Amino acid sequence: MPMPSARQFERLMRMDEWIRSGQARSIGQLAQKLEVSPRTISTDTDFLRDQLKAPLEFERGGRGWYYTDPQWRLPLVPLSEGELFALVLGSRMLEAAAGAAYSQELQSAIDRLVRRMPDQTWADLQTIVEERIQFGSGGLIDLNPEVWRKLTEASQANRVVEMTYFTASRNSLSTRKFNPYLLYVYRGTNPYAIGYCHQRKEIRYFRVDRIRGLYLSEERFEREPGFSAREYLNLVFQVEAGGQPQPVAVRFNAKVAPYIRERRWHRTQQIDEHGDGSLTLRMEVPGLAEVKRWVMGYGGDAVIEEPAELVAMISQEIAKMAAHYHQVRPSL
């Protein structure tokens, strides 16, 4: 069976929708809707009937174009039931990540695809996804789809952006000029823009949901020579980059060691096993703040061995926490 061109494919899908809804009264009406010539529409209807074996008929003076078998579907989408199921799952995962930029567009695309599947097949898929599979994402963010779209456009076209950015650590707004090299989504729900910050004169990353306003300038940029997205992200520990990499060593006791072994935490990591079941995780990272927060999540089951700077950072944090709680008496 000959395959239609991308443009004809789009026309046939729209024609199919109008035929099913009873809005395709004539060739002239379809030509007007699709902004093509009546001859093009005649070619398309012939293609539907002759090549795709559509049960398509025309009733002059009545309902116009219609399918004699309403259950017929366009055999134009080369998707198996399993592939469509994967798309539906992807849509639900995007919905779980609050404000995901393209969740609505993806759902719209899926809706258009399923109109060409048997009704019962789609009903079964919906039941499985909505009643048997649930997604959660922890703390949710509000992501402005328009900001995401502009960043994508700027990154693709190498256009400098001017943005108003909220810095959470200082609880303040600032104006930045920024060359967006790439977008990076961490753990599915944390979107970052990475690129050259004109204010800091270095590669920086910014949380996309903290961008309060964004303007695409006509100014173009060139990436810094030698910048590699893969190499840059390989140095990052979770979402912290910047500075010179330095060695970090963390000892985890036997209780939590299995959870450390089962993941790769950093490209440079090495694990030293100990006879008591504990282990020491070694890696070289350019920043220590994220490591501090990560290690503290394991409480007394993890101990920093180096560097001394990180030991001091955690000691200070523990002292601050103790000051908050030392006067709190347990309720009886």
PyMOL commands that set and color helices and strands:
alter all, ss='L'
color gray80, all
select helices_A, chain A and resi 6-21+27-34+38-51+81-96+103-114+119-132+145-157+208-210+229-235+257-261+289-296+299-301+308-325
alter helices_A, ss='H'
color red, helices_A
select strands_A, chain A and resi 56-59+64-67+159-167+172-186+190-197+202-207+211-220+246-252+270-273+279-285+302-306
alter strands_A, ss='S'
color yellow, strands_A
deselect
rebuild
show_as cartoon
